[in-house]
Amino acid sequence: MKNFIALLIGMPFGLGIALSGMANPAKVLNFFDLAGTWDPSLIFVMGGALVAAAIGYALIFRLRKSPVLEDSFHVPASRVVDRRLAFGAALFGVGWGIAGFCPGGAIPAIGLGHTGIWVFLAAMFAGMMATRAVSSLSTQKPAYDITKS
């Protein structure tokens, strides 16, 4: 049942990604091309998503003590920005800039027939498996604590 509900919730997200053009890697890459064919539409898509998410989270956390299908909300317990988080964010950005896909836009791109998506998905899953293999070896200390800034 949880997977079915996740599918229902994900469908409007995927539809929004497809309709906004964000599943098209050329459109996303044009956002990063400041000196050439710059396309600022990604800012508006992300801004709209940020506003919708902020309102949604504020309402949900105010109106409910727990999710419908879980015992509690799963929110990060730590407010520490460590090397692992910073490296992962940088790697995400580099991959997005090279491929023009992010995980959220990749799934709708499958249905739109973008051929490069399969290379991206293979690389993404390989990276996820490598991260899991290496993460057990890491015992690093946090690099920066945002609660003390």
N, C-alpha and C positions, 0 to 999 in steps of 0.2 A: 504494500500500500504506500509506503514512504517513497519508493521509486516512482510510482505512478504520479503521486502528488508533485514530486520534484520535476518530473517531465512536464506536467501541466504548468507549473510555475516557470520553468525554463523556456517554454514555447513563446510567451510574449517577449522575453528577453532576446531570444534568437531572432524573432521577427523584427524587433526594433533594431538589432544589429544589421540585419539584412536590408531593411528599408532605409536605414541611414547611410548605407554604403560602406559601413565599417568592416564588412566581411570581404571587401574588395581590397586586396593588398596594395594595388596601385593608388587608391584613394588615401590609404593610411600613409604610404610612403611619400605622397605629395605633401602631407602635413610636415614631414621632416625636411623637405627640400626648401629651405628658407631662401636660397639664392636663385631658385628656378621656378618651378610650377607650384609654389606654396598654396595649400588649400586649408584655410582655417576652420573648416566645418567640424573637424574632430574636437576642437575646443568646445563648440556648442553642444555636441553630443555628450561629451564627458561632463560638461557643466550641468546639463539637464539631468543626467544620471545622478550626479552628486546631490542636486537639490531633491530629487525624488527619493534617493536613499536616505538622506538626512531626515526628511519629513517622515518617511516610513519607519525608520528606526526609532525616532522620537515617539511616534504614536504607539508602536508595538510595545516598547519598553514601558511606556506609561500605562497602557491598557491591559497588559497581560503579565502575569508572574512567570509563566513558562510557555514555550511553544505548544502548538496543538498536538504534535506527535512525539514530543520529547519531554523528559522530566525537568530540564533546565535549559537556559540559553547557553550556547557554547561561545563565549567571548574570551579573547586573550587575557590571561591572568597577568602577564608581564607587560610593562611599559618601557622595557629596555630595548634600545636599538643596538644590536650586537653585530659583529662582523658577518655572521651568517645571514642575517636579515639584509644588511647593506649589500653584500655580495649577490644575494639572490635578486634583490631589486635591480641592481646594475645589470645582471645577466638577463633579466626579463626585458629591460629597456633595450639592451644591445640586440637581443633576439628579435624584438618587435621592430626595431629599426632596420634590421637586415632583411627579415622575411616579410614584414608588413602584416603579419598575423600575431594575435595574442590568443591565449587559450579561449577566451570568451567569444572571439570572432571566428575562431577556427572551426568550431562545430557547425555554425550556420554556413560557412564557406563550403563544407562538404556538399550540402544540398544545392549550392549554386554552381557546382561543377568546376571550381578552381583546381587546376591540376597540381599546383605546387603545394597544396595543402597536405598531401600525403608525406612529402619530405619533411615538412614542418612538424606534423604529428609524430612521425618516427623520431625526429630529433628531440621533441618535447618528452616523449615517453622514455627515451634513452636517458635524458637528463634527470627525469624523476627517479628512475631506477638507480642511477649513479649517486644521486643525492641520498637516497635511502641507504645505499651501501656505505657511503662515507660518513653519514651523520652519526653513526654509532661510535666512530673514532674520535669525534670532536668533544673536547672538554674545556672549551675556551671560556674566558671571562668576558662579561659584557664590555663593549668598547665605549658606549655612551648611554647614559641613563637619562631619558627625557623628563623624568620626574624631578631632576635636580637642576634643570636649566632655568 
